[in-house]
Amino acid sequence: MKIVSVMVLQKDGVWVGHLLSGYALPMEDPNQQKEDKGEKGIGGAWKQAIKVSYEATKTAFPGGEVIAHLDHKSFKSWQRNAVTNFLTEESIKMGKPEDFF
């Protein structure tokens, strides 16, 4: 199971905005495609799922700091790299577990 957590931090605590499991992040393996298009060529609706979750969390917690956490052990390296690059492109801050507790 793949998990991307979009969390909202406040001074007094941490709230979880969304937990996205692997089935919520459909990604097509680029190695299964005839031509290698790199990370931009990874198909599936995973970018949209992350973007919608992020925007919904921002709306639900106005003024909160929204940080994404990526469970690295749950992803293959190509998936982890694609998600990390997408979060960076979208200017979505990423945190480590110790940032949330």
N, CA, C and O atoms as a MOPAC input file, in Angstrom:
PM7 MOZYME 1SCF
protein

 N      0.84100 1    -1.17400 1     0.00000 1
 C      0.00000 1     0.00000 1     0.00000 1
 C      0.88500 1     1.23600 1     0.00000 1
 O      1.82100 1     1.32500 1     0.79500 1
 N      0.60800 1     2.17700 1    -0.86700 1
 C      1.34400 1     3.42800 1    -0.94300 1
 C      0.57700 1     4.49400 1    -0.18300 1
 O     -0.64800 1     4.57600 1    -0.27900 1
 N      1.29000 1     5.30000 1     0.56500 1
 C      0.63500 1     6.34400 1     1.34000 1
 C      1.32700 1     7.67800 1     1.09200 1
 O      2.54900 1     7.78400 1     1.20100 1
 N      0.55600 1     8.66600 1     0.76700 1
 C      1.01500 1    10.04600 1     0.76600 1
 C      0.09900 1    10.74500 1     1.74200 1
 O     -1.12100 1    10.70700 1     1.58200 1
 N      0.65300 1    11.36700 1     2.72500 1
 C     -0.15300 1    12.08100 1     3.71100 1
 C     -0.00600 1    13.57100 1     3.46800 1
 O      1.11300 1    14.08000 1     3.39100 1
 N     -1.09700 1    14.26200 1     3.34900 1
 C     -1.08000 1    15.71200 1     3.28800 1
 C     -1.55500 1    16.16900 1     4.65700 1
 O     -2.70200 1    15.92600 1     5.03100 1
 N     -0.68700 1    16.82400 1     5.39800 1
 C     -1.00500 1    17.17900 1     6.77400 1
 C     -1.02900 1    18.69000 1     6.96900 1
 O     -0.41000 1    19.44500 1     6.21900 1
 N     -1.74700 1    19.09900 1     7.97700 1
 C     -1.81700 1    20.50200 1     8.34100 1
 C     -1.23800 1    20.64400 1     9.73800 1
 O     -1.66400 1    19.95400 1    10.66400 1
 N     -0.27900 1    21.52900 1     9.89000 1
 C      0.32400 1    21.75900 1    11.19600 1
 C     -0.21100 1    23.04500 1    11.78900 1
 O     -0.40300 1    24.04000 1    11.09100 1
 N     -0.44500 1    23.00600 1    13.06700 1
 C     -0.75200 1    24.21600 1    13.80300 1
 C      0.16000 1    24.23800 1    15.00600 1
 O      0.73500 1    23.21200 1    15.37100 1
 N      0.29700 1    25.37800 1    15.61900 1
 C      1.18400 1    25.51700 1    16.76000 1
 C      0.85600 1    24.51500 1    17.86500 1
 O      1.76200 1    23.97900 1    18.50300 1
 N     -0.42800 1    24.26000 1    18.09200 1
 C     -0.85400 1    23.38500 1    19.17900 1
 C     -0.88600 1    21.91100 1    18.81000 1
 O     -1.05600 1    21.08300 1    19.70500 1
 N     -0.73500 1    21.54200 1    17.57400 1
 C     -0.82300 1    20.13100 1    17.22300 1
 C     -0.79200 1    19.88800 1    15.73800 1
 O     -0.49000 1    20.78000 1    14.94500 1
 N     -1.11000 1    18.66400 1    15.37600 1
 C     -1.07300 1    18.23100 1    13.98800 1
 C     -2.42400 1    17.62400 1    13.63300 1
 O     -3.00100 1    16.87000 1    14.41700 1
 N     -2.92100 1    17.95500 1    12.45100 1
 C     -4.13800 1    17.34300 1    11.93700 1
 C     -3.81400 1    16.69300 1    10.60200 1
 O     -3.04400 1    17.23700 1     9.81100 1
 N     -4.38800 1    15.55700 1    10.35900 1
 C     -4.19400 1    14.88700 1     9.08300 1
 C     -5.30200 1    15.33000 1     8.15100 1
 O     -6.48500 1    15.19400 1     8.46200 1
 N     -4.90700 1    15.86400 1     7.00000 1
 C     -5.88100 1    16.31400 1     6.02600 1
 C     -6.36500 1    15.17100 1     5.15200 1
 O     -7.57100 1    14.96700 1     5.01300 1
 N     -5.45500 1    14.43700 1     4.57100 1
 C     -5.79500 1    13.32800 1     3.67600 1
 C     -4.71700 1    12.25800 1     3.75700 1
 O     -3.53300 1    12.55900 1     3.90900 1
 N     -5.14000 1    11.02300 1     3.65600 1
 C     -4.22500 1     9.89700 1     3.47100 1
 C     -4.58200 1     9.26600 1     2.14200 1
 O     -5.72000 1     8.84200 1     1.93800 1
 N     -3.63500 1     9.20300 1     1.25100 1
 C     -3.89500 1     8.64100 1    -0.07100 1
 C     -3.21900 1     7.27700 1    -0.17300 1
 O     -1.99600 1     7.17600 1    -0.07500 1
 N     -4.00000 1     6.25100 1    -0.36600 1
 C     -3.43800 1     4.91200 1    -0.52000 1
 C     -3.04000 1     4.68300 1    -1.97600 1
 O     -3.32300 1     5.50200 1    -2.85100 1
 N     -2.38500 1     3.56600 1    -2.21100 1
 C     -1.88300 1     3.25200 1    -3.54600 1
 C     -2.94500 1     3.27300 1    -4.61500 1
 O     -2.69200 1     3.74500 1    -5.72400 1
 N     -4.13400 1     2.77400 1    -4.31300 1
 C     -5.17700 1     2.75800 1    -5.33700 1
 C     -5.67000 1     4.16700 1    -5.66300 1
 O     -6.28400 1     4.37700 1    -6.70900 1
 N     -5.41100 1     5.13200 1    -4.78300 1
 C     -5.79500 1     6.52100 1    -5.04700 1
 C     -4.75600 1     7.23500 1    -5.90200 1
 O     -4.99100 1     8.34700 1    -6.37400 1
 N     -3.61900 1     6.60100 1    -6.09800 1
 C     -2.53700 1     7.18400 1    -6.89300 1
 C     -2.14700 1     6.24600 1    -8.03300 1
 O     -1.03600 1     5.71500 1    -8.05200 1
 N     -3.05200 1     6.04500 1    -8.97400 1
 C     -2.71600 1     5.13700 1   -10.07800 1
 C     -1.56100 1     5.69100 1   -10.91000 1
 O     -1.62300 1     6.80200 1   -11.43800 1
 N     -0.51000 1     4.88400 1   -11.00900 1
 C      0.68400 1     5.28500 1   -11.76400 1
 C      1.02300 1     4.16600 1   -12.73300 1
 O      1.07500 1     2.99400 1   -12.35900 1
 N      1.25000 1     4.54200 1   -13.97200 1
 C      1.62200 1     3.55800 1   -14.98600 1
 C      3.14000 1     3.47800 1   -15.03900 1
 O      3.81200 1     4.48700 1   -15.24700 1
 N      3.67700 1     2.28300 1   -14.85200 1
 C      5.12000 1     2.05300 1   -14.84800 1
 C      5.70900 1     2.43600 1   -16.20600 1
 O      5.31100 1     1.88100 1   -17.23000 1
 N      6.65600 1     3.38100 1   -16.22300 1
 C      7.23800 1     3.79600 1   -17.51500 1
 C      8.01500 1     2.66400 1   -18.18400 1
 O      8.20900 1     2.68900 1   -19.39900 1
 N      8.45900 1     1.67900 1   -17.41600 1
 C      9.18600 1     0.54400 1   -17.99800 1
 C      8.25800 1    -0.36400 1   -18.79600 1
 O      8.72800 1    -1.18700 1   -19.58200 1
 N      6.96600 1    -0.22700 1   -18.60800 1
 C      5.98500 1    -1.02100 1   -19.33900 1
 C      5.59900 1    -0.35700 1   -20.66400 1
 O      4.90000 1    -0.95500 1   -21.48200 1
 N      6.05400 1     0.87000 1   -20.86800 1
 C      5.71000 1     1.61000 1   -22.07400 1
 C      6.75100 1     1.33100 1   -23.15900 1
 O      7.88800 1     0.96900 1   -22.85700 1
 N      6.36100 1     1.49900 1   -24.40500 1
 C      7.25500 1     1.22600 1   -25.52800 1
 C      8.43000 1     2.19800 1   -25.56800 1
 O      9.55200 1     1.80100 1   -25.88300 1
 N      8.18500 1     3.44300 1   -25.25600 1
 C      9.26300 1     4.42800 1   -25.27300 1
 C      9.38100 1     5.07400 1   -23.91000 1
 O      8.37900 1     5.34200 1   -23.24700 1
 N     10.60900 1     5.32200 1   -23.49600 1
 C     10.86500 1     5.91300 1   -22.18400 1
 C     10.73200 1     7.43200 1   -22.29200 1
 O     11.50000 1     8.08300 1   -23.00100 1
 N      9.77200 1     7.97400 1   -21.59900 1
 C      9.53900 1     9.41700 1   -21.61500 1
 C      9.99500 1    10.06500 1   -20.31700 1
 O      9.75800 1    11.25500 1   -20.10600 1
 N     10.65100 1     9.29400 1   -19.43700 1
 C     11.09000 1     9.83200 1   -18.15700 1
 C      9.92000 1    10.03000 1   -17.21900 1
 O      8.83600 1     9.48800 1   -17.43500 1
 N     10.14500 1    10.80600 1   -16.18100 1
 C      9.11800 1    11.02600 1   -15.15700 1
 C      7.89700 1    11.74000 1   -15.70700 1
 O      6.79100 1    11.52400 1   -15.21200 1
 N      8.06400 1    12.57400 1   -16.70500 1
 C      6.93200 1    13.27900 1   -17.30000 1
 C      6.00700 1    12.31300 1   -18.02000 1
 O      4.83300 1    12.61400 1   -18.23300 1
 N      6.53600 1    11.15000 1   -18.39700 1
 C      5.75300 1    10.18400 1   -19.13700 1
 C      5.00600 1     9.18400 1   -18.27400 1
 O      4.35000 1     8.28600 1   -18.80200 1
 N      5.09300 1     9.32200 1   -16.95100 1
 C      4.38100 1     8.39600 1   -16.07000 1
 C      2.90400 1     8.75100 1   -16.10400 1
 O      2.49600 1     9.83000 1   -15.67600 1
 N      2.12200 1     7.83200 1   -16.61600 1
 C      0.69300 1     8.07800 1   -16.76600 1
 C     -0.08600 1     7.77600 1   -15.50100 1
 O      0.47200 1     7.35900 1   -14.48500 1
 N     -1.37300 1     7.99400 1   -15.58700 1
 C     -2.26300 1     7.74000 1   -14.45900 1
 C     -2.75500 1     9.04700 1   -13.84800 1
 O     -2.27900 1    10.12800 1   -14.19200 1
 N     -3.70300 1     8.92900 1   -12.94700 1
 C     -4.34200 1    10.10500 1   -12.34000 1
 C     -3.71200 1    10.50200 1   -11.01100 1
 O     -4.34300 1    11.21500 1   -10.23100 1
 N     -2.51200 1    10.07200 1   -10.73500 1
 C     -1.87400 1    10.31900 1    -9.44600 1
 C     -1.63000 1    11.80200 1    -9.17500 1
 O     -1.79600 1    12.25400 1    -8.04300 1
 N     -1.24200 1    12.56000 1   -10.19000 1
 C     -0.99300 1    13.99700 1    -9.99500 1
 C     -2.28900 1    14.70700 1    -9.58800 1
 O     -2.30000 1    15.53700 1    -8.67900 1
 N     -3.36400 1    14.36600 1   -10.27200 1
 C     -4.65600 1    14.98400 1    -9.96800 1
 C     -5.10100 1    14.64800 1    -8.54900 1
 O     -5.62700 1    15.51000 1    -7.84500 1
 N     -4.89500 1    13.39900 1    -8.12300 1
 C     -5.29100 1    12.99100 1    -6.76500 1
 C     -4.52600 1    13.78200 1    -5.71100 1
 O     -5.10500 1    14.21100 1    -4.71300 1
 N     -3.24400 1    13.97300 1    -5.92600 1
 C     -2.42600 1    14.74500 1    -4.97500 1
 C     -2.86500 1    16.20100 1    -4.96900 1
 O     -3.03700 1    16.79600 1    -3.90500 1
 N     -3.04600 1    16.77300 1    -6.14600 1
 C     -3.41500 1    18.18600 1    -6.26000 1
 C     -4.76900 1    18.47500 1    -5.61100 1
 O     -4.91100 1    19.45800 1    -4.88400 1
 N     -5.76000 1    17.62600 1    -5.86900 1
 C     -7.09900 1    17.81700 1    -5.30000 1
 C     -7.05400 1    17.69700 1    -3.77700 1
 O     -7.68800 1    18.48300 1    -3.07400 1
 N     -6.31200 1    16.72400 1    -3.27000 1
 C     -6.19400 1    16.54400 1    -1.82100 1
 C     -5.52000 1    17.74400 1    -1.17500 1
 O     -5.94600 1    18.20500 1    -0.11600 1
 N     -4.48100 1    18.24400 1    -1.80200 1
 C     -3.76100 1    19.40700 1    -1.28200 1
 C     -4.67300 1    20.63300 1    -1.23200 1
 O     -4.74300 1    21.32300 1    -0.21600 1
 N     -5.36200 1    20.89300 1    -2.32700 1
 C     -6.25100 1    22.06000 1    -2.39100 1
 C     -7.39900 1    21.95100 1    -1.39100 1
 O     -7.76700 1    22.94100 1    -0.75800 1
 N     -7.96600 1    20.75000 1    -1.24700 1
 C     -9.06100 1    20.55700 1    -0.28500 1
 C     -8.57200 1    20.77600 1     1.14600 1
 O     -9.29800 1    21.33300 1     1.96900 1
 N     -7.36100 1    20.34600 1     1.44300 1
 C     -6.80200 1    20.54000 1     2.78200 1
 C     -6.55700 1    22.01900 1     3.04700 1
 O     -6.84600 1    22.50700 1     4.14000 1
 N     -6.02900 1    22.73700 1     2.06300 1
 C     -5.81500 1    24.18900 1     2.21700 1
 C     -7.13400 1    24.90000 1     2.47700 1
 O     -7.20100 1    25.80700 1     3.30600 1
 N     -8.17500 1    24.49600 1     1.77700 1
 C     -9.49400 1    25.11000 1     1.94600 1
 C    -10.08000 1    24.79800 1     3.32200 1
 O    -10.67900 1    25.66500 1     3.95900 1
 N     -9.90500 1    23.56600 1     3.77400 1
 C    -10.47600 1    23.13600 1     5.05300 1
 C     -9.77700 1    23.75800 1     6.26100 1
 O    -10.38900 1    23.91900 1     7.31700 1
 N     -8.50700 1    24.10400 1     6.11200 1
 C     -7.72000 1    24.64500 1     7.21600 1
 C     -7.07700 1    25.96200 1     6.79300 1
 O     -5.85800 1    26.03200 1     6.63800 1
 N     -7.88700 1    27.01100 1     6.60400 1
 C     -7.32700 1    28.29000 1     6.15700 1
 C     -6.30000 1    28.80000 1     7.16200 1
 O     -6.53900 1    28.80300 1     8.37000 1
 N     -5.17400 1    29.22400 1     6.64900 1
 C     -4.11000 1    29.74600 1     7.50100 1
 C     -3.20300 1    28.66500 1     8.06200 1
 O     -2.16600 1    28.97700 1     8.64800 1
 N     -3.57400 1    27.39300 1     7.89600 1
 C     -2.73100 1    26.29300 1     8.37600 1
 C     -1.58100 1    26.05300 1     7.42500 1
 O     -1.65600 1    26.38200 1     6.24100 1
 N     -0.52000 1    25.48000 1     7.95000 1
 C      0.62000 1    25.11500 1     7.11800 1
 C      0.38400 1    23.70200 1     6.58300 1
 O      0.26700 1    22.75300 1     7.35900 1
 N      0.31600 1    23.56600 1     5.28300 1
 C      0.05000 1    22.27400 1     4.66300 1
 C      1.39100 1    21.67100 1     4.23500 1
 O      2.16600 1    22.27300 1     3.49100 1
 N      1.62600 1    20.46200 1     4.73600 1
 C      2.87000 1    19.75800 1     4.43200 1
 C      2.51800 1    18.34500 1     4.00000 1
 O      1.67500 1    17.68800 1     4.61000 1
 N      3.17400 1    17.88300 1     2.94100 1
 C      2.96400 1    16.51500 1     2.46500 1
 C      4.03000 1    15.61100 1     3.07100 1
 O      5.19400 1    15.99100 1     3.19800 1
 N      3.60800 1    14.41400 1     3.43900 1
 C      4.55000 1    13.39700 1     3.91400 1
 C      4.43400 1    12.19100 1     3.00100 1
 O      3.33700 1    11.69900 1     2.73900 1
 N      5.55500 1    11.72900 1     2.52900 1
 C      5.59600 1    10.59500 1     1.61300 1
 C      6.20300 1     9.40500 1     2.34700 1
 O      7.34100 1     9.46900 1     2.81200 1
 N      5.44000 1     8.31900 1     2.44700 1
 C      5.94200 1     7.10000 1     3.07100 1
 C      6.87200 1     6.41500 1     2.07500 1
 O      6.42800 1     5.65800 1     1.21300 1
 N      8.15700 1     6.68900 1     2.20600 1
 C      9.14200 1     6.23200 1     1.22400 1
 C      9.18700 1     4.71600 1     1.06700 1
 O      9.45500 1     4.22300 1    -0.02800 1
 N      8.93400 1     3.98000 1     2.11900 1
 C      9.02000 1     2.52100 1     2.06000 1
 C      7.89400 1     1.91200 1     1.23200 1
 O      7.98600 1     0.75900 1     0.80900 1
 N      6.84100 1     2.67500 1     1.00100 1
 C      5.67800 1     2.14300 1     0.29700 1
 C      5.73900 1     2.33400 1    -1.21200 1
 O      4.84100 1     1.89400 1    -1.93100 1
 N      6.78200 1     2.98100 1    -1.69100 1
 C      6.88500 1     3.27700 1    -3.11300 1
 C      8.11200 1     2.64000 1    -3.72400 1
 O      9.13200 1     2.45900 1    -3.05900 1
 N      8.00700 1     2.30400 1    -4.98400 1
 C      9.19300 1     1.93200 1    -5.75800 1
 C      9.95900 1     3.22100 1    -6.01800 1
 O      9.38500 1     4.30800 1    -5.95000 1
 N     11.23200 1     3.11100 1    -6.31200 1
 C     12.05500 1     4.32000 1    -6.46700 1
 C     11.52600 1     5.24100 1    -7.56400 1
 O     11.53100 1     6.45900 1    -7.38400 1
 N     11.06900 1     4.69700 1    -8.69900 1
 C     10.57200 1     5.55400 1    -9.77800 1
 C      9.30200 1     6.28200 1    -9.35900 1
 O      9.07200 1     7.41900 1    -9.77200 1
 N      8.46900 1     5.63000 1    -8.53300 1
 C      7.25200 1     6.27000 1    -8.04000 1
 C      7.59700 1     7.37600 1    -7.04700 1
 O      7.06500 1     8.48300 1    -7.12400 1
 N      8.47800 1     7.06800 1    -6.13100 1
 C      8.90900 1     8.03700 1    -5.11800 1
 C      9.51200 1     9.27300 1    -5.78500 1
 O      9.21300 1    10.40500 1    -5.40400 1
 N     10.36500 1     9.04200 1    -6.78700 1
 C     10.98400 1    10.17000 1    -7.49300 1
 C      9.94700 1    11.01000 1    -8.22300 1
 O     10.01600 1    12.23900 1    -8.20500 1
 N      8.98700 1    10.35400 1    -8.86400 1
 C      7.95800 1    11.08600 1    -9.60300 1
 C      7.10400 1    11.93600 1    -8.65900 1
 O      6.84000 1    13.10400 1    -8.94700 1
 N      6.67300 1    11.35900 1    -7.53700 1
 C      5.84800 1    12.10800 1    -6.57500 1
 C      6.64400 1    13.25500 1    -5.97200 1
 O      6.13900 1    14.37300 1    -5.86900 1
 N      7.88000 1    12.99000 1    -5.57300 1
 C      8.72500 1    14.03600 1    -4.98200 1
 C      8.93300 1    15.17800 1    -5.96200 1
 O      8.83300 1    16.34500 1    -5.58400 1
 N      9.22200 1    14.85600 1    -7.21500 1
 C      9.40800 1    15.90400 1    -8.22900 1
 C      8.12300 1    16.69000 1    -8.45900 1
 O      8.16500 1    17.91000 1    -8.62200 1
 N      6.99400 1    16.01300 1    -8.47200 1
 C      5.71600 1    16.70000 1    -8.66200 1
 C      5.43100 1    17.65000 1    -7.50300 1
 O      5.02200 1    18.79000 1    -7.72200 1
 N      5.64500 1    17.18700 1    -6.27000 1
 C      5.42400 1    18.05300 1    -5.11000 1
 C      6.31300 1    19.28900 1    -5.18400 1
 O      5.87600 1    20.39500 1    -4.86700 1
 N      7.55600 1    19.09900 1    -5.60200 1
 C      8.48400 1    20.23100 1    -5.74300 1
 C      7.99900 1    21.19400 1    -6.82000 1
 O      7.99800 1    22.40700 1    -6.60900 1
 N      7.58600 1    20.66300 1    -7.97700 1
 C      7.07600 1    21.49900 1    -9.07200 1
 C      5.86600 1    22.31700 1    -8.64400 1
 O      5.69400 1    23.45700 1    -9.07500 1
 N      5.02300 1    21.72600 1    -7.78600 1
 C      3.80400 1    22.38600 1    -7.32800 1
 C      4.03800 1    23.25600 1    -6.09600 1
 O      3.09100 1    23.81800 1    -5.54600 1
 N      5.28700 1    23.36900 1    -5.66400 1
 C      5.66700 1    24.14400 1    -4.46900 1
 C      4.92900 1    23.66000 1    -3.22100 1
 O      4.53500 1    24.45700 1    -2.37000 1
 N      4.75100 1    22.34700 1    -3.12700 1
 C      4.13100 1    21.73600 1    -1.95600 1
 C      5.25400 1    21.27300 1    -1.04200 1
 O      6.07500 1    20.43400 1    -1.41100 1
 N      5.27100 1    21.83000 1     0.14200 1
 C      6.31400 1    21.52000 1     1.10900 1
 C      6.21300 1    20.06900 1     1.55300 1
 O      5.11700 1    19.55100 1     1.76700 1
 N      7.36200 1    19.41700 1     1.68900 1
 C      7.40400 1    18.03400 1     2.15600 1
 C      8.05900 1    17.99000 1     3.52900 1
 O      8.99200 1    18.74000 1     3.81900 1
 N      7.55200 1    17.10100 1     4.35900 1
 C      8.10100 1    16.95700 1     5.69800 1
 C      8.46000 1    15.51800 1     6.00500 1
 O      8.04400 1    14.58600 1     5.31600 1
 N      9.24800 1    15.36300 1     7.06300 1
 C      9.63300 1    14.04800 1     7.57200 1
 C      8.76700 1    13.73700 1     8.78500 1
 O      8.16800 1    14.64500 1     9.36100 1
 N      8.69100 1    12.46500 1     9.18500 1
 C      7.83700 1    12.11100 1    10.32800 1
 C      8.06400 1    12.97300 1    11.57000 1
 O      7.10800 1    13.32800 1    12.25900 1
 N      9.30100 1    13.30600 1    11.85500 1
 C      9.57900 1    14.11300 1    13.05100 1
 C      9.02800 1    15.54300 1    12.94400 1
 O      8.92500 1    16.23900 1    13.95400 1
 N      8.67900 1    15.98100 1    11.74400 1
 C      8.08100 1    17.30400 1    11.56500 1
 C      6.63000 1    17.35600 1    12.05700 1
 O      6.08800 1    18.43500 1    12.29800 1
 N      6.00800 1    16.18100 1    12.20400 1
 C      4.59400 1    16.12600 1    12.51600 1
 C      4.29400 1    15.77600 1    13.96300 1
 O      3.15600 1    15.91100 1    14.41400 1
 N      5.30200 1    15.32900 1    14.69100 1
 C      5.04800 1    14.88600 1    16.05600 1
 C      5.88200 1    15.64000 1    17.06700 1
 O      5.78200 1    15.38000 1    18.26600 1

